[in-house]
């Protein structure tokens, strides 16, 4: 059975972002996909300090805010959904710090795990935030799931989001597309294996020339 992890980057457990993610969860269950919704936004997550501990030890040096726990689950999952409210035209700081450390501290291959970003806002900043979150996937060989519109909902409260019928429809279609992708990739991987990845080149100019 395919499994997807959903991260709620909002401080609120039952706010706008959670309403969008829970709309997806309903469809995932209909599609036979196992889900785990993890609340990240109410944790005290500090940013990466570039200490190099994870390179030597395989996990982040900070162990008090779920990063290492989620990393173990992420390794076994087929997909990752990251949800965030919009703060000043960007995802909130907590989820960004969490994602920086989650992706930087994990050395396992994320190739062909399906990624999806979900954003909630009252009015503006949605597409900019959507773009920021998608970049974690696109530099990690993770195919990005799309829907019938940008993956966003509008509203100031959870009740507002429930009135955003197109936004909720977008969430449902996103979950269906993501379910299809995870199942198709799993079947294809069994038959053909994963695409070859070249990792030898690393552009850097340390000599200053």
C-alpha positions in Angstrom: 0.0 0.0 0.0 1.3 3.4 -0.9 1.9 5.8 2.0 2.0 9.6 2.1 3.1 11.9 4.9 1.3 15.3 5.2 3.0 18.1 7.1 0.9 20.9 8.6 3.1 23.9 8.8 0.5 26.1 10.4 0.6 26.9 14.2 -3.1 26.0 14.2 -4.0 22.3 14.3 -7.5 22.9 12.8 -7.0 26.1 10.8 -7.1 26.9 7.1 -4.1 24.7 6.2 -5.4 21.7 8.1 -8.7 22.1 6.4 -7.0 21.8 3.0 -4.9 18.8 4.0 -7.8 17.0 5.5 -9.7 17.3 2.3 -6.8 15.5 0.6 -6.8 12.8 3.4 -10.4 11.9 2.6 -9.4 11.2 -1.0 -6.2 9.3 -0.2 -8.3 6.9 2.0 -10.7 6.4 -0.9 -7.8 5.6 -3.1 -6.3 3.1 -0.7 -3.4 5.3 0.3 -2.1 5.2 3.9 -1.7 8.7 5.4 0.0 10.3 8.4 -0.7 13.9 9.2 2.0 15.5 11.3 1.6 18.9 13.0 4.9 20.8 12.6 3.8 24.4 12.8 3.3 24.5 16.6 6.9 23.2 17.4 9.9 25.3 18.3 11.9 24.4 15.1 15.3 26.1 14.8 17.1 26.6 11.5 20.0 24.6 10.1 23.4 25.7 11.6 25.5 23.9 8.9 27.5 22.0 11.5 28.0 18.9 9.4 26.8 16.5 12.1 24.3 14.9 9.8 26.9 14.1 7.2 28.9 12.1 9.8 26.0 10.7 11.8 23.1 10.3 9.4 20.7 12.6 11.4 20.3 16.1 12.5 22.1 17.2 15.7 18.9 18.7 17.1 16.5 16.0 18.3 13.8 18.0 20.0 11.4 19.0 17.2 10.4 16.0 15.1 13.0 16.4 12.2 14.7 13.1 12.8 11.4 11.3 13.6 9.8 12.5 10.4 13.0 11.7 8.4 12.7 8.0 9.3 9.0 8.1 8.1 9.9 10.1 5.0 12.4 7.4 3.9 9.7 4.8 3.9 7.0 6.9 2.4 6.0 7.2 -1.3 5.0 10.8 -1.1 5.2 14.0 0.9 2.6 16.8 1.1 3.8 20.1 2.7 1.2 22.6 3.8 1.8 26.1 5.0 0.0 29.4 5.5 1.3 32.5 3.8 3.3 34.8 6.0 4.5 38.0 4.2 4.4 36.4 0.8 6.2 33.3 1.8 5.7 30.0 3.8 6.0 30.5 7.5 9.4 30.4 9.1 8.8 27.2 11.1 8.0 25.0 8.1 10.9 26.5 6.2 13.4 25.7 9.0 11.9 22.2 9.2 12.2 21.6 5.5 15.7 22.9 5.3 16.9 20.5 8.0 14.7 17.6 6.9 16.1 17.6 3.3 19.7 18.6 4.2 20.1 16.0 7.0 18.8 13.0 5.1 21.1 11.2 2.7 18.6 8.6 1.5 17.4 8.8 -2.1 14.2 10.8 -2.6 14.1 9.9 -6.3 10.6 9.3 -7.6 8.9 10.0 -4.2 6.0 12.3 -5.1 5.9 15.8 -3.7 3.1 18.3 -3.4 2.9 21.8 -1.8 -0.3 23.2 -0.4 -0.7 26.8 0.6 -3.4 28.8 2.3 -3.9 32.5 2.4 -6.5 35.2 2.9 -5.7 36.9 -0.4 -2.1 37.3 -1.7 1.3 35.6 -1.6 0.0 32.2 -2.5 1.9 31.5 -5.7 5.2 32.8 -4.3 4.9 30.5 -1.3 3.9 27.6 -3.6 7.0 28.2 -5.6 9.3 28.2 -2.6 8.0 24.9 -1.3 8.2 23.2 -4.7 11.9 23.8 -4.9 12.6 21.3 -2.2 11.1 18.6 -4.4 12.6 19.7 -7.7 16.2 19.6 -6.5 15.7 16.1 -5.0 14.4 14.2 -8.1 10.9 14.2 -6.7 8.1 14.5 -9.3 5.7 17.3 -8.3 2.0 16.5 -8.3 -0.3 19.1 -9.8 -4.0 19.7 -9.8 -6.6 21.6 -11.8 -5.4 24.9 -10.3 -2.5 26.0 -8.1 -2.6 24.0 -4.9 -4.1 26.7 -2.7 -7.1 27.6 -0.6 -8.4 31.0 0.4 -9.8 32.1 3.7 -9.1 33.8 7.0 -10.6 31.0 9.0 -11.3 27.3 8.5 -14.9 28.1 8.0 -13.9 30.5 5.2 -11.9 27.7 3.5 -14.9 25.4 3.6 -16.7 28.0 1.4 -13.8 28.0 -1.1 -15.4 25.3 -3.2 -12.8 25.5 -6.0 -10.0 25.4 -3.5 -11.3 22.2 -1.9 -12.0 20.7 -5.4 -8.3 21.5 -6.2 -7.2 19.6 -3.1 -9.3 16.5 -4.0 -8.0 16.5 -7.5 -4.5 16.9 -6.2 -4.9 13.9 -4.0 -6.3 11.8 -6.8 -3.4 12.7 -9.1 -0.9 12.1 -6.4 -2.4 8.7 -5.6 -2.2 7.7 -9.3 1.5 8.9 -9.5 2.6 7.0 -6.4 0.9 3.8 -7.6 2.2 4.1 -11.1 5.8 4.8 -10.0 5.7 1.8 -7.6 4.6 -0.5 -10.4 7.1 0.9 -12.9 9.9 0.7 -10.4 9.2 -3.0 -9.9 9.3 -3.6 -13.6 12.1 -1.3 -14.8 13.9 0.0 -11.8 14.7 3.7 -11.2 16.2 6.0 -13.8 20.0 6.3 -13.8 21.2 9.3 -11.8 24.5 10.9 -12.4 26.0 12.6 -9.3 29.7 13.0 -10.1 29.7 16.7 -11.2 29.5 19.4 -8.5 30.0 22.9 -9.8 32.2 24.9 -7.5 35.0 27.3 -7.9 37.0 27.1 -4.6 40.2 28.5 -6.2 38.5 31.8 -6.9 39.4 31.8 -10.6 
